[in-house]
Amino acid sequence: MNDFYCRRDIMEKFCISRRVIEGYEEIGLVKPSKHDERGGLLYDRETVCRIGFIRICQKMGFELKDIVSLIDLPDDELKIALSNQADIIKEQLSNLQYLLNITCSLASCDGNPRNCNKIFEIYKEDRI
């Protein structure tokens, strides 16, 4: 098992650019663990895992400024923050499902999908 990873390894593992890693370093989310014999930056397994967690948080919708605040929270506080984000994602998912249903309905309707009656019917539900 590899104890240290170079930037290229991390870039390939998480499909990110060198600039993304540098950005994380600039705002204090991660820092290199040591240098190799040629002066290249190396990151330990824990730091690579931290980068993976940052990427997951970004995909969940957290902004970097929020990740800076939450990444080192105690476990119980982090779980609360993640649970709150799960609630936000559930609401977004519900909204997307609603929009998907509308889209499918309009796409499969007989005649003109811009029919006023159909549009008014959609807006009657007051979710748009």
C-alpha positions as CSV (number, residue, x, y, z in Angstrom):
1,M,0.0,0.0,0.0
2,N,1.3,3.4,-1.0
3,D,1.9,5.7,2.0
4,F,2.3,8.9,0.0
5,Y,0.7,10.2,-3.2
6,C,1.9,12.8,-5.7
7,R,-0.4,15.4,-7.1
8,R,-0.8,13.5,-10.4
9,D,-2.1,10.4,-8.4
10,I,-4.7,12.6,-6.7
11,M,-5.6,14.4,-9.9
12,E,-6.3,11.1,-11.6
13,K,-8.1,9.5,-8.6
14,F,-10.6,12.4,-8.2
15,C,-10.6,13.8,-11.8
16,I,-9.5,17.2,-10.6
17,S,-6.8,19.6,-11.8
18,R,-3.6,20.7,-10.2
19,R,-5.3,24.1,-9.7
20,V,-8.1,22.6,-7.7
21,I,-5.6,21.0,-5.3
22,E,-3.7,24.3,-5.1
23,G,-7.0,26.1,-4.3
24,Y,-7.7,23.7,-1.4
25,E,-4.2,24.4,-0.1
26,E,-4.7,28.2,-0.5
27,I,-7.8,28.2,1.7
28,G,-6.3,25.8,4.2
29,L,-8.3,22.7,3.5
30,V,-5.2,20.6,2.9
31,K,-1.5,20.8,2.9
32,P,1.3,18.6,1.5
33,S,2.8,16.1,3.9
34,K,6.3,16.2,2.5
35,H,8.5,16.6,-0.6
36,D,9.9,13.8,-2.7
37,E,13.6,13.6,-3.7
38,R,13.0,16.0,-6.7
39,G,11.0,18.5,-4.6
40,G,7.6,17.4,-5.7
41,L,4.8,17.6,-3.2
42,L,3.5,14.4,-1.6
43,Y,0.3,13.9,0.4
44,D,-0.3,11.2,3.0
45,R,-3.3,8.8,2.9
46,E,-5.2,10.9,5.4
47,T,-4.9,14.0,3.3
48,V,-5.9,12.2,0.1
49,C,-9.0,10.9,2.0
50,R,-9.7,14.5,3.1
51,I,-9.6,15.6,-0.5
52,G,-12.0,12.8,-1.3
53,F,-14.3,14.1,1.4
54,I,-14.1,17.6,0.1
55,R,-15.1,16.5,-3.4
56,I,-18.0,14.5,-2.0
57,C,-19.1,17.6,0.0
58,Q,-18.9,19.8,-3.1
59,K,-21.0,17.3,-5.0
60,M,-23.6,17.4,-2.2
61,G,-23.9,21.1,-2.8
62,F,-21.7,22.5,0.0
63,E,-19.6,25.6,-1.0
64,L,-15.9,25.6,-0.2
65,K,-16.4,28.3,2.4
66,D,-18.9,26.0,4.2
67,I,-16.5,23.0,3.8
68,V,-13.8,25.0,5.5
69,S,-16.1,25.4,8.5
70,L,-17.4,21.9,8.7
71,I,-14.5,19.7,7.7
72,D,-13.0,19.7,11.2
73,L,-16.2,19.7,13.2
74,P,-16.6,17.0,15.8
75,D,-18.4,13.9,14.4
76,D,-21.8,14.6,16.0
77,E,-21.8,18.2,14.7
78,L,-20.7,17.0,11.2
79,K,-23.5,14.4,11.2
80,I,-26.0,17.2,11.9
81,A,-24.7,19.3,9.1
82,L,-24.8,16.3,6.7
83,S,-28.3,15.5,7.8
84,N,-29.4,19.1,7.1
85,Q,-27.8,18.9,3.7
86,A,-29.6,15.6,3.0
87,D,-32.9,17.4,3.8
88,I,-32.0,20.1,1.2
89,I,-31.1,17.4,-1.4
90,K,-34.3,15.6,-0.7
91,E,-36.3,18.8,-1.4
92,Q,-34.2,19.4,-4.6
93,L,-34.9,15.9,-5.7
94,S,-38.6,16.3,-5.1
95,N,-38.6,19.5,-7.1
96,L,-36.7,17.8,-9.9
97,Q,-39.1,14.8,-9.9
98,Y,-42.0,17.3,-10.2
99,L,-40.3,19.0,-13.1
100,L,-39.6,15.7,-14.7
101,N,-43.3,14.7,-14.4
102,I,-44.3,18.0,-16.0
103,T,-41.8,17.6,-18.8
104,C,-43.0,14.1,-19.6
105,S,-46.6,15.2,-19.5
106,L,-46.0,18.0,-21.9
107,A,-43.9,15.8,-24.2
108,S,-46.5,13.1,-24.4
109,C,-49.6,15.3,-24.6
110,D,-51.9,15.2,-27.6
111,G,-51.5,18.3,-29.7
112,N,-49.7,21.4,-28.7
113,P,-47.5,21.2,-25.6
114,R,-47.9,25.0,-25.2
115,N,-51.7,24.6,-24.9
116,C,-53.0,27.2,-22.4
117,N,-55.2,24.8,-20.6
118,K,-52.3,22.5,-19.9
119,I,-50.1,25.3,-18.8
120,F,-52.7,26.7,-16.5
121,E,-53.3,23.2,-15.1
122,I,-49.6,22.9,-14.3
123,Y,-49.5,26.3,-12.6
124,K,-52.7,25.5,-10.6
125,E,-50.5,23.2,-8.5
126,D,-48.4,26.3,-7.5
127,R,-45.1,24.5,-7.3
128,I,-43.5,26.2,-10.2
